[in-house]
Amino acid sequence: MTSEHKQPSRSAPEALAALAARFGDRYTTSPAVRERHGQDESWHLPAPPDAVVYPESTDDVAVIARVCAEHKTPMIPFGVGTSLEGHVAALQGGVCIDLGRMNNVLEINAEDMDARVQAGVTRKQLNAYIKDTGLFFPVDPGADATLGGMTATRASGTTAVRYGTMCDNVLGLTAVLADGRIIRTGTRARKSSTGYDLTRLFVGSEGTLGVITEVAVRLHGVPQAVSAAVCNFPSLQDAVDTVISTIQSGVPVARIELLDEVQVRGVNNYSKTDYALAPTLFFEFHGTEAGVAEQAQLVGQLARDNGAAGFRWATLPEERSKLWEARHNAYYGGLSLRPGARGYVTDVCVPISRLAECVVATKRDIEASGLIAPIVGHVGDGNFHLVILVDPENQDEVRQAAALNERVVHRALEAGGTCSGEHGVGYGKLQFLETEHGEALSLMRTIKQALDPHNLMNPGKIVSPLASA
């Protein structure tokens, strides 16, 4: 593998000089800073930008966009770099717009249960800010990502089965378009029937249509009671059958997470836990005291009907925190199974009715490949992930990992699913979009061309490459 994935830079020296003069010490071409801003948490090859700029307001971002538009220089938005499909790689050079200094909570409307924040506010920062209001923001992708980045990638996570994804929790946003225009979408009303839904157009656009600078989000009431449990099963089939039964029974479970026995071993290694080395489900229930008890009783019976054993309950906040910290560290747990390896991370999402066959078939594919690839998933909504451990210098292993990824993706598409339930497209999953979307992909290209005719906004992602004008 080469150390970098980059096409010739399209940055104009005039644009870089103008931005340096305008932003002073909030502009840098430091090699170390550029390198950090050209890579995310994934296995994908990095591609550093030619410069990094740190705006502090929407107007600052508009200035950057106007300069870059005048000189046909690419722009790549950056949050904290926790994405997983090469979203922040500057494939054609350009200017990285680091939104980390735009980290102010602008408005909390407790009675209406909504908030407005700058794009650089992280989910943990928002929850700390509103901790005394009786409200919380539920979307939890594991990493402490920025809300702008989570909006741009249509993030979800462990709580999506109950509270939905960013698509369900974003009420409106402010964005700067490729030519520097500032638009605001949505209102604080809970519904509207006026015009095109531009908010949804930008949620999941991955910086290819504009730079999201502010986000209005829905908040939720902190539940009266919370309970969590861990249990293990004789097989993956038994564990997934329990998930399907739980969802079809209408239990409003807040989280339901699957770890195969390989992933459990990694969790035990990294988090110093002692879970049984078997396919395992992590549950969490939210509601009233009586409601949580009823949910737990019903799910417990469904699990036992499928051979579950070793139920371990966590009702105290510190116990639940330890349990979910272990789950959130599953990626690092997986890496601990092969020190020095990189994680070739992928995810798919399938209809619940097809989940068992897809997970079990994936397990067979892993065993046939000879690779180490823990399975972990937000299986309450049919989403599961692989962390395929490879030596990046071993081309044969990398090819095997790519082939395994393709088998998993094509099986998901054949089952009526998607090539990514939450990681997004970036440049890592471009090859699968034609199969998944068909003619609709050409409409996406038309929208991209209309809003960004010179292909300046995060080029090479989702529907790119496009011809540059």
Secondary structure by P-SEA (a helix, b strand, c coil): ccccccccccccaaaaaaaaaaccccccccaaaaaaaaccccccbbbbccbbbbbccaaaaaaaaaaaaaabbbbbbbccccccccccccccccccccccccccccccccccccccccccccaaaaaaaaccccccccccccccccaaaaaaacccccccccccccccccccbbbbcccbbbbbcccccccccccccccccccccccccccccbbbbbbbccccbbbbbccccccaaaaaaaaaaaaaacccccbbbbbcaaaaaaaaaaccccccccbbbbbbbbccaaaaaaaaaaaaaaaaaacccbbbbbccaaaaaaaaaaaaaaaaaaaaaccccccccccccccccaaaaaaaaaaaaaaaaccbbbbbcccccbbbbbbcccccccaaaaaaaaaaaaaaaaaaaaacccccccccccccccccccccccaaaaaaaaaaaaacccccccccccccccccc
